[in-house]
């Protein structure tokens, strides 16, 4: 079990495009396992590689027992729209409403290299889209209105010094009273 440092808003890795994984090596399998450990330790429901400083196209999610490894995921179908609150392990304690498709079908490979299709609505649908956005260098705050985004950024300005070098130490965080439920 290895808990990785989570990179927070301001780290350029969060804005970097990821590269497709061609070979699911032992290194990738170890990364996936460490990402699950990190996500659970931080009480998140999803985590994408850039959030732990990596630029491979991989994310993990666990929403209400629906546990998925997403290697090279892509959204292949969307339907409807839904508005709901999101947070992000890389932008602690900041929340905002985001409008997204209400239902998505995602095609990805699992850690055995098998192609899987995952249908998600409600929280799972939202989480899948949020994580795939991370793999494209996109963050949920990008969807907020100019006004809301400005207020979020001024709040973040006051908090960001808690994360020197854009690093969030998860094990230390757990001793505090942070509310990370629902952070993706
Ligand atoms: Zn996130």
Boltz pocket constraint, residues with backbone or C-beta under 6 A from the ligand:
constraints:
  - pocket:
      binder: B
      contacts: [[A, 46], [A, 87], [A, 88], [A, 89], [A, 90], [A, 130], [A, 134], [A, 183], [A, 184]]
      max_distance: 6.0
